[in-house]
Amino acid sequence: MSKPVVLVVMDGVGWTDKDNGNAVLHAYKPQIDELMTKWPHTTIKASGTAVGLPSDKDMGNSEVGHNALGCGQIYSQGAKLVNESIESGKIYSSDAWKGAADYVKAHDGKLHFIGLLSDGNVHSNISHLIAMIKEAKKEGIHEVRVHALLDGRDVPETSALKYVDQLEEVFKELNDDTFHGCIASGGGRMVITMDRYEADWSMVEKGWHIHVMGDGRQFASAKEAIETYRGEGGYTDQYLPGFVIAKDGKPVGTIDDGDSVILFNFRGDRAVEISKAFDYMNKGFNKFPMPKKPQVYYAGMLQYDGDLKLPDHFLVEPPHIEHTMSEFLVKKGVYSYACSETQKFGHVTYFWNGNRSEKFDDKLETWEEVPSDVIPFDLKPWMKAEEVTDKMIAAIESGKYQFLRCNY
């Protein structure tokens, strides 16, 4: 290769001829305009069945996009995998489901579900949660608690009450003398629990206090919490502070010895850290102090990191992605370079390499991370674009690499 090939992923940028609300069309972008008018070009689908999602109505996301770009193949992804497993009933015959259910029954404990409460189909889907709650009652589990992380990012920004009401209706139908389920805690996805790439472990620590310990501001219901916070601070769902549901001053659903916990998110990047907290809490975990370490059975919806084997227990087998581009280039002896800031570093490495945390070859592959600022995106929307650009230019000018990729 006499000249290097450079792949630039402009994360979140879409292409349409529609004018209304089309920020890309109206942006000042002379380089892109030139490439799209003077040079050969095409567009590729980044959503729906083209990237392994259930239907063409399903919005694409960074994870499935980088999986597809990195391997050039279509694998059943996230929601589709889980849909198939629930429809067939296979999920309930998995060792992880049976382990979680048996542990609760043996210890007269509670079954907890933690995850993003929406139908965004990017990290989770409320239909999966509801199906598992119904199955739990069917299998003789008496107590279920939901720790609801609010979305407002993959769905409308103030739509949380729609999903809370939907879940409350399910509990209203199911609750009787043999079964009791309710929402126990919650908070915005960008405030508690769902950090990624170890950018801000304090989010996970806040989630631990809220979900596990019941240590947080108390409300009588999730609806009261959401409406109160919106009235006080004008928060959109993803930035809503954490809350604990309590009755007579006592949390209704702390996570205790003898309980089981299922993280029902299927996407891996924002599931890894809370999974580490549960799986590693008695194995030298040191990312934050844990005043409470309950003896629980923990399982994820999927295996979120194949190399770390994380978590130990998971309900649905992830796609087994083979023959990725990185693997092919390594076999051909091609030197490659990947760069992004922390928020997207895992996409140009882990997801690109078929959900692998490790390189195929340390000599031939170079990965460089630019630390992200811990700041809301709307306060600095350009993020670390300049720093990523400088590193890409330096890597190109070095002459060492034949293939380079980055993500903005």
C-alpha positions in Angstrom: 0.0 0.0 0.0 1.8 3.1 -1.2 -0.7 5.4 0.3 -2.5 4.9 3.6 -6.3 4.4 3.8 -8.0 6.6 6.4 -11.5 5.9 7.7 -13.2 8.8 9.6 -16.4 7.9 11.5 -18.5 11.0 12.0 -20.5 9.5 14.8 -24.2 10.6 14.7 -24.0 12.3 11.3 -26.7 11.1 9.0 -27.4 11.8 5.3 -30.8 12.9 3.9 -32.2 15.3 1.3 -34.8 16.5 3.8 -34.3 20.1 4.7 -36.3 20.6 7.9 -34.1 20.1 11.0 -31.2 19.0 8.9 -28.2 20.4 10.8 -25.7 18.5 8.5 -27.1 20.0 5.4 -27.0 23.5 6.7 -23.6 23.3 8.5 -20.5 25.0 7.2 -18.4 21.9 6.0 -16.4 22.8 2.9 -14.3 19.6 3.0 -17.3 17.3 3.2 -19.1 19.3 0.5 -16.2 18.9 -1.8 -15.9 15.2 -1.2 -19.6 14.7 -1.8 -19.7 16.8 -5.1 -16.3 16.3 -6.7 -15.2 12.8 -5.8 -16.7 9.3 -6.1 -18.9 8.6 -3.1 -21.8 6.5 -1.9 -23.9 6.2 1.2 -24.4 3.1 3.3 -27.2 2.1 5.6 -26.4 2.3 9.4 -29.7 1.2 10.9 -32.3 -1.6 10.8 -31.7 -4.9 9.3 -28.6 -3.7 7.5 -26.8 -3.8 10.8 -28.6 -6.8 12.3 -31.4 -5.0 14.2 -34.9 -6.5 14.3 -36.6 -4.2 11.6 -35.9 -1.2 9.4 -37.8 0.9 11.9 -35.0 0.4 14.5 -32.5 3.3 14.8 -28.9 2.4 14.4 -26.3 3.2 17.1 -22.6 3.4 17.6 -22.2 -0.1 18.8 -23.8 -2.0 15.9 -22.4 0.5 13.4 -18.8 -0.2 14.5 -19.4 -3.9 14.7 -20.7 -3.9 11.1 -17.9 -1.6 9.8 -15.3 -3.6 11.6 -16.4 -7.0 10.2 -18.3 -6.2 7.0 -21.0 -8.7 7.9 -24.5 -8.8 9.4 -25.0 -10.4 12.7 -28.1 -10.5 14.9 -27.6 -7.7 17.4 -28.8 -6.6 20.8 -32.5 -6.4 20.7 -32.9 -8.9 17.9 -30.8 -11.5 19.8 -32.9 -11.0 23.0 -36.2 -10.9 21.1 -35.4 -14.3 19.5 -34.3 -15.7 22.9 -37.5 -14.5 24.7 -39.8 -15.6 21.8 -38.3 -19.1 21.8 -38.2 -19.3 25.6 -34.5 -20.1 25.4 -33.6 -17.3 27.8 -35.5 -19.0 30.6 -33.6 -22.2 30.2 -30.3 -20.5 30.4 -28.0 -21.3 33.3 -28.0 -17.6 34.3 -31.8 -17.3 34.5 -32.2 -20.6 36.3 -29.3 -19.6 38.7 -30.9 -16.2 39.5 -34.3 -17.7 40.1 -33.1 -20.6 42.2 -30.9 -18.3 44.3 -33.9 -16.1 45.2 -36.1 -19.1 46.0 -33.4 -20.8 48.1 -32.8 -17.6 50.2 -36.4 -16.2 50.2 -34.9 -13.1 48.5 -36.0 -10.5 46.0 -35.3 -10.5 42.2 -34.0 -7.1 41.1 -33.9 -5.7 37.6 -31.6 -2.8 36.8 -31.7 -1.1 33.4 -32.7 1.6 31.0 -36.5 2.0 31.1 -37.5 2.7 27.5 -38.2 1.2 24.1 -35.3 2.9 22.5 -33.9 -0.5 21.4 -30.4 0.9 21.7 -29.4 -0.2 25.2 -32.6 -2.0 26.3 -36.3 -2.5 25.6 -39.0 -2.3 28.3 -40.8 -5.3 26.6 -37.9 -7.5 27.6 -38.2 -6.4 31.2 -42.0 -6.9 31.3 -41.6 -10.4 29.8 -39.1 -11.4 32.5 -41.2 -10.0 35.3 -44.2 -12.1 34.1 -42.0 -15.2 33.9 -40.6 -14.5 37.4 -44.2 -14.6 38.8 -45.0 -17.7 36.8 -41.9 -19.5 38.3 -43.0 -18.7 41.8 -40.8 -15.7 42.7 -42.6 -13.6 45.2 -40.8 -10.3 45.3 -39.5 -8.2 42.3 -37.9 -4.8 42.3 -37.1 -2.6 39.3 -34.3 0.1 39.5 -35.3 2.3 36.6 -32.7 4.3 34.7 -34.4 7.0 32.7 -33.5 7.5 29.0 -34.4 10.7 27.3 -31.6 10.2 24.8 -32.7 7.3 22.5 -36.3 8.3 23.0 -37.9 11.8 23.5 -36.1 13.7 26.2 -39.0 14.0 28.6 -40.8 10.7 27.9 -40.0 8.9 31.2 -43.5 8.9 32.7 -44.8 7.0 29.7 -42.6 4.1 30.6 -43.1 4.4 34.3 -46.9 4.3 33.8 -46.6 1.3 31.5 -44.5 -0.6 34.1 -46.8 0.4 37.0 -49.8 -0.9 35.1 -48.0 -4.3 34.7 -47.4 -4.5 38.4 -51.0 -3.5 39.1 -52.1 -6.5 37.0 -49.6 -8.9 38.5 -49.6 -8.0 42.2 -51.6 -10.3 44.5 -51.3 -12.4 47.6 -48.5 -14.4 46.0 -46.5 -11.7 44.2 -45.4 -8.1 44.8 -43.4 -6.0 42.4 -42.6 -2.3 42.3 -40.1 0.3 41.3 -37.5 0.7 44.0 -35.1 3.4 42.7 -34.0 5.3 39.6 -32.3 8.3 38.1 -31.0 9.6 34.8 -28.7 7.5 32.6 -26.1 10.3 32.5 -26.1 10.8 36.3 -26.1 7.3 37.8 -24.9 3.8 37.0 -24.5 3.9 33.2 -21.0 5.4 32.8 -18.8 3.9 30.1 -15.1 3.5 29.3 -14.3 4.4 33.0 -14.9 8.1 32.2 -16.6 8.8 35.5 -16.8 6.0 38.1 -18.6 8.4 40.5 -21.7 7.8 38.4 -21.5 4.1 39.2 -20.9 4.9 42.9 -24.0 7.0 43.0 -25.9 4.1 41.5 -24.6 1.7 44.1 -25.8 4.0 46.9 -29.2 4.5 45.2 -29.9 0.9 44.1 -28.0 -1.3 46.6 -28.2 0.8 49.8 -31.3 2.8 49.3 -29.2 5.9 50.1 -30.7 8.8 48.3 -33.6 11.3 48.3 -36.8 9.5 49.0 -40.1 9.8 47.2 -43.4 7.9 47.4 -43.3 6.9 43.7 -41.2 7.3 40.6 -43.8 9.6 39.1 -43.5 11.9 42.2 -39.7 11.9 41.9 -39.7 12.7 38.2 -42.3 15.5 38.5 -40.6 17.0 41.5 -37.1 17.1 39.9 -38.5 18.6 36.7 -40.2 21.3 38.7 -37.2 22.1 40.7 -34.5 22.0 38.1 -36.1 21.6 34.7 -34.2 18.4 34.2 -34.6 16.2 31.1 -34.8 12.5 31.7 -31.2 11.6 31.2 -29.9 14.2 33.7 -32.5 13.5 36.4 -30.8 13.0 39.8 -31.1 9.7 41.6 -34.1 8.8 43.7 -35.2 6.1 46.1 -38.8 4.9 46.5 -39.7 4.6 50.2 -42.7 3.8 52.4 -42.9 5.2 55.9 -39.3 6.4 55.6 -37.9 3.0 54.6 -36.6 2.1 51.1 -38.9 -0.4 49.5 -36.2 -2.3 47.6 -32.6 -2.3 48.7 -30.4 -5.1 47.4 -29.6 -7.5 50.2 -28.0 -10.8 51.0 -29.9 -13.6 49.2 -31.2 -11.4 46.4 -30.6 -11.9 42.7 -29.8 -9.0 40.3 -30.3 -8.9 36.5 -29.0 -6.0 34.4 -31.5 -6.1 31.5 -29.5 -3.8 29.2 -28.2 -5.7 26.2 -25.7 -3.1 24.9 -22.3 -3.6 26.5 -20.5 -0.2 26.8 -22.6 1.2 29.6 -23.1 -2.1 31.3 -19.5 -3.0 31.9 -18.7 -0.9 35.0 -21.8 -1.8 37.0 -21.1 -5.4 36.1 -17.6 -5.1 37.4 -18.9 -3.6 40.6 -21.1 -6.6 41.3 -18.8 -9.3 40.0 -15.6 -8.0 41.5 -16.8 -6.5 44.8 -15.2 -9.3 46.7 -12.2 -9.6 44.4 -10.2 -6.5 45.1 -12.6 -3.9 43.5 -11.2 -0.5 44.3 -13.0 2.0 42.0 -15.0 3.4 44.9 -15.7 2.5 48.6 -18.5 0.0 49.1 -20.1 0.4 52.5 -22.4 -2.5 51.6 -21.4 -5.7 49.8 -24.5 -7.9 49.6 -24.1 -11.6 48.7 -26.2 -11.8 45.5 -26.4 -13.7 42.3 -25.7 -11.3 39.5 -26.4 -11.7 35.7 -26.3 -9.6 32.7 -28.6 -9.8 29.7 -25.6 -10.5 27.5 -21.9 -11.0 28.1 -20.7 -7.5 27.9 -17.0 -8.2 27.5 -15.8 -11.4 25.9 -12.2 -11.1 26.9 -12.9 -10.2 30.5 -15.6 -12.9 30.6 -17.9 -10.2 32.1 -20.2 -10.8 33.7 -19.8 -14.3 35.0 -23.4 -15.1 34.3 -25.5 -13.9 31.3 -28.9 -14.7 29.9 -28.3 -14.6 26.1 -25.2 -15.6 24.1 -23.7 -12.6 22.2 -23.1 -12.7 18.5 -19.9 -14.6 17.8 -18.2 -12.2 15.4 -15.4 -13.7 13.3 -13.2 -12.6 10.4 -13.0 -8.9 11.3 -11.1 -6.4 9.3 -8.4 -6.1 12.0 -7.9 -9.8 12.0 -7.5 -9.8 8.2 -5.1 -6.9 8.2 -2.9 -8.5 10.9 -2.7 -11.7 8.9 -1.5 -9.6 5.9 1.1 -7.8 8.1 -0.6 -4.4 7.7 0.1 -1.8 10.4 -3.0 0.0 11.6 -3.8 2.9 13.9 -7.0 3.7 15.8 -7.7 6.9 17.7 -10.7 8.5 19.5 -11.4 10.2 22.8 -12.6 8.2 25.8 -16.3 8.5 25.0 -15.8 6.7 21.7 -12.5 4.9 22.2 -14.2 1.5 22.8 -16.1 1.9 19.5 -12.9 2.1 17.3 -11.3 -0.7 19.3 -13.6 -3.1 21.2 -16.7 -2.9 18.9 -14.6 -2.6 15.8 -12.7 -5.8 16.6 -15.9 -7.8 17.1 -16.4 -7.2 20.8 -12.8 -8.0 21.8 -11.0 -5.9 24.4 -7.6 -7.1 23.3 -5.7 -6.5 20.1 -5.0 -9.3 17.6 -1.4 -8.2 17.4 0.3 -5.7 19.7 3.0 -4.9 17.2 0.8 -4.3 14.2 -2.1 -2.5 16.0 -1.7 0.9 17.7 -4.6 2.3 19.7 -4.4 5.9 21.1 -7.0 7.4 23.5 -7.6 11.1 24.1 -9.1 11.5 27.6 -12.6 13.0 27.4 -13.6 16.0 29.6 -16.1 15.1 32.4 -18.6 17.7 31.2 -22.1 17.6 29.7 -21.9 17.4 25.9 -24.1 20.4 25.3 -21.5 22.6 27.1 -18.7 21.5 24.8 -20.2 19.9 21.7 -16.9 19.9 19.8 -15.5 17.6 22.6 -11.9 16.5 21.7 -12.1 16.8 17.9 -9.0 19.0 17.7 -6.8 16.7 19.7 -8.0 13.6 17.8 -7.2 15.4 14.5 -3.7 16.3 15.7 -3.0 12.7 16.6 -4.4 11.4 13.3 -2.2 13.9 11.3 0.9 12.9 13.3 0.1 9.2 12.7 -0.3 9.7 8.9 2.8 11.7 8.6 4.8 9.1 10.5 4.5 6.8 7.5 4.2 3.8 9.8 0.6 2.9 9.2 -1.2 1.7 6.1 -4.7 1.8 7.6 -5.9 4.5 10.1 -9.3 5.0 11.7 -10.8 7.5 14.1 -14.1 8.6 15.5 -15.4 12.1 16.1 
